Amino acid sequence: MDDVLSKYKEFKHRLLFLLEMQEPFLDPMITGTKNTTCEDASNMHLEK
């Protein structure tokens, strides 16, 4: 059980590290996607 827990913690730390390294690239994509989606939805609503 301890072996599984240690592997889980190691994997979690590696994943968090990778996410932190990619954060500067992911933030603009996520906010851009949200803004584009909202703008597209409002434009589509206005066109009808």
MMTF fields as JSON, N, C-alpha, C and O atoms, coordinates in Angstrom:
{
  "mmtfVersion": "1.0.0",
  "mmtfProducer": "UNKNOWN",
  "numBonds": 191,
  "numAtoms": 192,
  "numGroups": 48,
  "numChains": 1,
  "numModels": 1,
  "chainsPerModel": [1],
  "groupsPerChain": [48],
  "chainIdList": ["A"],
  "bondAtomList": [4, 2, 8, 6, 12, 10, 16, 14, 20, 18, 24, 22, 28, 26, 32, 30, 36, 34, 40, 38, 44, 42, 48, 46, 52, 50, 56, 54, 60, 58, 64, 62, 68, 66, 72, 70, 76, 74, 80, 78, 84, 82, 88, 86, 92, 90, 96, 94, 100, 98, 104, 102, 108, 106, 112, 110, 116, 114, 120, 118, 124, 122, 128, 126, 132, 130, 136, 134, 140, 138, 144, 142, 148, 146, 152, 150, 156, 154, 160, 158, 164, 162, 168, 166, 172, 170, 176, 174, 180, 178, 184, 182, 188, 186],
  "bondOrderList": [1, 1, 1, 1, 1, 1, 1, 1, 1, 1, 1, 1, 1, 1, 1, 1, 1, 1, 1, 1, 1, 1, 1, 1, 1, 1, 1, 1, 1, 1, 1, 1, 1, 1, 1, 1, 1, 1, 1, 1, 1, 1, 1, 1, 1, 1, 1],
  "groupList": [{"groupName": "MET", "atomNameList": ["N", "CA", "C", "O"], "elementList": ["N", "C", "C", "O"], "formalChargeList": [0, 0, 0, 0], "bondAtomList": [1, 0, 2, 1, 3, 2], "bondOrderList": [1, 1, 2], "singleLetterCode": "M", "chemCompType": "L-PEPTIDE LINKING"}, {"groupName": "ASP", "atomNameList": ["N", "CA", "C", "O"], "elementList": ["N", "C", "C", "O"], "formalChargeList": [0, 0, 0, 0], "bondAtomList": [1, 0, 2, 1, 3, 2], "bondOrderList": [1, 1, 2], "singleLetterCode": "D", "chemCompType": "L-PEPTIDE LINKING"}, {"groupName": "VAL", "atomNameList": ["N", "CA", "C", "O"], "elementList": ["N", "C", "C", "O"], "formalChargeList": [0, 0, 0, 0], "bondAtomList": [1, 0, 2, 1, 3, 2], "bondOrderList": [1, 1, 2], "singleLetterCode": "V", "chemCompType": "L-PEPTIDE LINKING"}, {"groupName": "LEU", "atomNameList": ["N", "CA", "C", "O"], "elementList": ["N", "C", "C", "O"], "formalChargeList": [0, 0, 0, 0], "bondAtomList": [1, 0, 2, 1, 3, 2], "bondOrderList": [1, 1, 2], "singleLetterCode": "L", "chemCompType": "L-PEPTIDE LINKING"}, {"groupName": "SER", "atomNameList": ["N", "CA", "C", "O"], "elementList": ["N", "C", "C", "O"], "formalChargeList": [0, 0, 0, 0], "bondAtomList": [1, 0, 2, 1, 3, 2], "bondOrderList": [1, 1, 2], "singleLetterCode": "S", "chemCompType": "L-PEPTIDE LINKING"}, {"groupName": "LYS", "atomNameList": ["N", "CA", "C", "O"], "elementList": ["N", "C", "C", "O"], "formalChargeList": [0, 0, 0, 0], "bondAtomList": [1, 0, 2, 1, 3, 2], "bondOrderList": [1, 1, 2], "singleLetterCode": "K", "chemCompType": "L-PEPTIDE LINKING"}, {"groupName": "TYR", "atomNameList": ["N", "CA", "C", "O"], "elementList": ["N", "C", "C", "O"], "formalChargeList": [0, 0, 0, 0], "bondAtomList": [1, 0, 2, 1, 3, 2], "bondOrderList": [1, 1, 2], "singleLetterCode": "Y", "chemCompType": "L-PEPTIDE LINKING"}, {"groupName": "GLU", "atomNameList": ["N", "CA", "C", "O"], "elementList": ["N", "C", "C", "O"], "formalChargeList": [0, 0, 0, 0], "bondAtomList": [1, 0, 2, 1, 3, 2], "bondOrderList": [1, 1, 2], "singleLetterCode": "E", "chemCompType": "L-PEPTIDE LINKING"}, {"groupName": "PHE", "atomNameList": ["N", "CA", "C", "O"], "elementList": ["N", "C", "C", "O"], "formalChargeList": [0, 0, 0, 0], "bondAtomList": [1, 0, 2, 1, 3, 2], "bondOrderList": [1, 1, 2], "singleLetterCode": "F", "chemCompType": "L-PEPTIDE LINKING"}, {"groupName": "HIS", "atomNameList": ["N", "CA", "C", "O"], "elementList": ["N", "C", "C", "O"], "formalChargeList": [0, 0, 0, 0], "bondAtomList": [1, 0, 2, 1, 3, 2], "bondOrderList": [1, 1, 2], "singleLetterCode": "H", "chemCompType": "L-PEPTIDE LINKING"}, {"groupName": "ARG", "atomNameList": ["N", "CA", "C", "O"], "elementList": ["N", "C", "C", "O"], "formalChargeList": [0, 0, 0, 0], "bondAtomList": [1, 0, 2, 1, 3, 2], "bondOrderList": [1, 1, 2], "singleLetterCode": "R", "chemCompType": "L-PEPTIDE LINKING"}, {"groupName": "GLN", "atomNameList": ["N", "CA", "C", "O"], "elementList": ["N", "C", "C", "O"], "formalChargeList": [0, 0, 0, 0], "bondAtomList": [1, 0, 2, 1, 3, 2], "bondOrderList": [1, 1, 2], "singleLetterCode": "Q", "chemCompType": "L-PEPTIDE LINKING"}, {"groupName": "PRO", "atomNameList": ["N", "CA", "C", "O"], "elementList": ["N", "C", "C", "O"], "formalChargeList": [0, 0, 0, 0], "bondAtomList": [1, 0, 2, 1, 3, 2], "bondOrderList": [1, 1, 2], "singleLetterCode": "P", "chemCompType": "L-PEPTIDE LINKING"}, {"groupName": "ILE", "atomNameList": ["N", "CA", "C", "O"], "elementList": ["N", "C", "C", "O"], "formalChargeList": [0, 0, 0, 0], "bondAtomList": [1, 0, 2, 1, 3, 2], "bondOrderList": [1, 1, 2], "singleLetterCode": "I", "chemCompType": "L-PEPTIDE LINKING"}, {"groupName": "THR", "atomNameList": ["N", "CA", "C", "O"], "elementList": ["N", "C", "C", "O"], "formalChargeList": [0, 0, 0, 0], "bondAtomList": [1, 0, 2, 1, 3, 2], "bondOrderList": [1, 1, 2], "singleLetterCode": "T", "chemCompType": "L-PEPTIDE LINKING"}, {"groupName": "GLY", "atomNameList": ["N", "CA", "C", "O"], "elementList": ["N", "C", "C", "O"], "formalChargeList": [0, 0, 0, 0], "bondAtomList": [1, 0, 2, 1, 3, 2], "bondOrderList": [1, 1, 2], "singleLetterCode": "G", "chemCompType": "PEPTIDE LINKING"}, {"groupName": "ASN", "atomNameList": ["N", "CA", "C", "O"], "elementList": ["N", "C", "C", "O"], "formalChargeList": [0, 0, 0, 0], "bondAtomList": [1, 0, 2, 1, 3, 2], "bondOrderList": [1, 1, 2], "singleLetterCode": "N", "chemCompType": "L-PEPTIDE LINKING"}, {"groupName": "CYS", "atomNameList": ["N", "CA", "C", "O"], "elementList": ["N", "C", "C", "O"], "formalChargeList": [0, 0, 0, 0], "bondAtomList": [1, 0, 2, 1, 3, 2], "bondOrderList": [1, 1, 2], "singleLetterCode": "C", "chemCompType": "L-PEPTIDE LINKING"}, {"groupName": "ALA", "atomNameList": ["N", "CA", "C", "O"], "elementList": ["N", "C", "C", "O"], "formalChargeList": [0, 0, 0, 0], "bondAtomList": [1, 0, 2, 1, 3, 2], "bondOrderList": [1, 1, 2], "singleLetterCode": "A", "chemCompType": "L-PEPTIDE LINKING"}],
  "groupTypeList": [0, 1, 1, 2, 3, 4, 5, 6, 5, 7, 8, 5, 9, 10, 3, 3, 8, 3, 3, 7, 0, 11, 7, 12, 8, 3, 1, 12, 0, 13, 14, 15, 14, 5, 16, 14, 14, 17, 7, 1, 18, 4, 16, 0, 9, 3, 7, 5],
  "groupIdList": [1, 2, 3, 4, 5, 6, 7, 8, 9, 10, 11, 12, 13, 14, 15, 16, 17, 18, 19, 20, 21, 22, 23, 24, 25, 26, 27, 28, 29, 30, 31, 32, 33, 34, 35, 36, 37, 38, 39, 40, 41, 42, 43, 44, 45, 46, 47, 48],
  "secStructList": [7, 2, 2, 2, 2, 2, 2, 2, 2, 2, 2, 2, 2, 2, 2, 2, 2, 2, 2, 2, 2, 2, 2, 2, 2, 2, 2, 2, 2, 2, 2, 2, 2, 2, 2, 2, 2, 2, 2, 2, 2, 2, 2, 2, 2, 2, 2, 7],
  "xCoordList": [0.823, 0.0, 0.871, 0.574, 1.932, 2.833, 3.516, 3.775, 3.805, 4.448, 3.512, 3.944, 2.251, 1.274, 1.117, 1.057, 1.053, 0.91, 2.121, 1.967, 3.296, 4.496, 4.537, 4.952, 4.108, 4.052, 3.012, 3.235, 1.883, 0.837, 1.354, 1.138, 2.029, 2.56, 3.607, 3.642, 4.457, 5.481, 4.834, 5.247, 3.827, 3.121, 2.432, 2.469, 1.806, 1.116, 2.089, 1.782, 3.245, 4.239, 4.749, 4.945, 4.96, 5.413, 4.346, 4.657, 3.102, 2.015, 1.86, 1.695, 1.91, 1.805, 2.968, 2.788, 4.153, 5.317, 5.111, 5.379, 4.635, 4.41, 3.341, 3.483, 2.29, 1.242, 1.757, 1.404, 2.584, 3.163, 4.088, 4.137, 4.811, 5.707, 4.911, 5.358, 3.751, 2.928, 1.947, 1.279, 1.853, 0.861, 0.924, -0.127, 2.107, 2.127, 1.524, 1.001, 1.595, 1.044, -0.434, -1.2, -0.826, -2.208, -3.162, -4.299, -2.726, -3.602, -4.183, -5.399, -3.377, -3.971, -4.916, -5.922, -4.587, -5.453, -6.799, -7.844, -6.773, -8.015, -8.858, -10.056, -8.259, -9.026, -9.459, -10.553, -8.63, -9.013, -10.175, -11.064, -10.177, -11.258, -12.555, -13.614, -12.474, -13.67, -14.231, -15.438, -13.366, -13.829, -14.4, -15.437, -13.734, -14.208, -15.547, -16.445, -15.686, -16.929, -18.07, -19.147, -17.847, -18.89, -19.226, -20.401, -18.217, -18.452, -19.182, -20.099, -18.787, -19.439, -20.897, -21.778, -21.136, -22.506, -23.361, -24.505, -22.833, -23.617, -23.816, -24.886, -22.802, -22.946, -23.973, -24.764, -23.963, -24.929, -26.343, -27.284, -26.49, -27.8, -28.304, -29.488, -27.399, -27.783, -28.135, -28.989, -27.479, -27.739, -29.121, -29.721, -29.623, -30.944, -31.966, -33.16],
  "yCoordList": [-1.19, 0.0, 1.26, 2.225, 1.247, 2.399, 2.637, 3.777, 1.541, 1.657, 2.358, 3.214, 1.994, 2.61, 4.089, 4.931, 4.399, 5.783, 6.62, 7.763, 6.071, 6.812, 7.037, 8.101, 6.039, 6.203, 7.242, 8.038, 7.246, 8.236, 9.649, 10.562, 9.821, 11.143, 11.599, 12.772, 10.684, 11.022, 11.447, 12.435, 10.707, 11.036, 12.394, 13.199, 12.644, 13.909, 15.082, 16.107, 14.935, 15.999, 16.246, 17.394, 15.181, 15.335, 16.032, 16.906, 15.642, 16.246, 17.725, 18.555, 18.054, 19.453, 20.273, 21.422, 19.686, 20.378, 20.676, 21.788, 19.685, 19.898, 20.963, 21.793, 20.946, 21.951, 23.348, 24.316, 23.45, 24.747, 25.251, 26.451, 24.353, 24.756, 25.216, 26.099, 24.629, 24.96, 26.102, 26.569, 26.55, 27.556, 28.834, 29.326, 29.391, 30.613, 30.41, 31.354, 29.189, 28.908, 28.542, 28.84, 27.895, 27.446, 28.578, 28.591, 29.526, 30.605, 31.4, 31.582, 31.879, 32.632, 31.776, 32.269, 30.495, 29.625, 29.432, 29.464, 29.233, 29.005, 30.271, 30.213, 31.413, 32.657, 33.048, 33.582, 32.796, 33.09, 32.232, 32.708, 30.985, 30.083, 30.515, 30.519, 30.875, 31.306, 32.581, 32.684, 33.553, 34.811, 34.599, 35.166, 33.797, 33.542, 32.833, 33.155, 31.876, 31.128, 32.059, 31.99, 32.924, 33.848, 34.834, 35.117, 35.362, 36.318, 35.663, 36.256, 34.446, 33.744, 33.465, 33.602, 33.073, 32.77, 34.027, 33.972, 35.162, 36.396, 36.874, 37.38, 36.721, 37.111, 36.249, 36.747, 34.965, 34.069, 34.428, 34.368, 34.795, 35.151, 36.434, 36.545, 37.408, 38.671, 38.511, 39.231, 37.565, 37.355, 36.776, 37.036, 36.008, 35.393, 36.444, 36.164],
  "zCoordList": [0.0, 0.0, 0.0, -0.705, 0.783, 0.837, -0.506, -0.889, -1.219, -2.526, -3.515, -4.287, -3.486, -4.385, -4.047, -4.943, -2.78, -2.345, -2.753, -3.182, -2.627, -3.016, -4.533, -4.99, -5.31, -6.767, -7.144, -8.056, -6.457, -6.71, -6.431, -7.228, -5.311, -4.957, -5.959, -6.331, -6.397, -7.384, -8.7, -9.306, -9.138, -10.367, -10.247, -11.177, -9.098, -8.869, -8.946, -9.555, -8.339, -8.371, -9.792, -10.191, -10.546, -11.932, -12.778, -13.587, -12.586, -13.343, -13.0, -13.894, -11.731, -11.321, -11.861, -12.266, -11.868, -12.416, -13.897, -14.354, -14.647, -16.075, -16.311, -17.21, -15.524, -15.668, -15.348, -16.022, -14.33, -13.986, -15.093, -15.362, -15.726, -16.81, -18.035, -18.768, -18.257, -19.422, -19.155, -20.077, -17.916, -17.541, -18.385, -18.795, -18.661, -19.483, -20.873, -21.465, -21.392, -22.711, -22.641, -23.557, -21.548, -21.417, -21.062, -21.535, -20.241, -19.808, -20.977, -21.023, -21.918, -23.039, -23.881, -24.39, -24.022, -24.815, -24.129, -24.78, -22.82, -22.08, -22.065, -22.344, -21.745, -21.706, -23.106, -23.282, -24.102, -25.48, -25.929, -26.636, -25.531, -25.894, -25.217, -25.845, -23.951, -23.233, -23.851, -24.067, -24.136, -24.715, -26.114, -26.459, -26.902, -28.254, -28.218, -28.996, -27.329, -27.23, -26.85, -27.441, -25.877, -25.439, -26.538, -26.775, -27.215, -28.283, -29.446, -30.014, -29.806, -30.901, -30.569, -31.418, -29.327, -28.926, -28.974, -29.426, -28.519, -28.545, -29.981, -30.318, -30.831, -32.239, -32.945, -33.746, -32.653, -33.277, -32.828, -33.62, -31.58, -31.061, -31.727, -32.046, -31.939, -32.555, -34.03, -34.548, -34.708, -36.129, -36.379, -37.422, -35.455, -35.629, -35.475, -35.581]
}
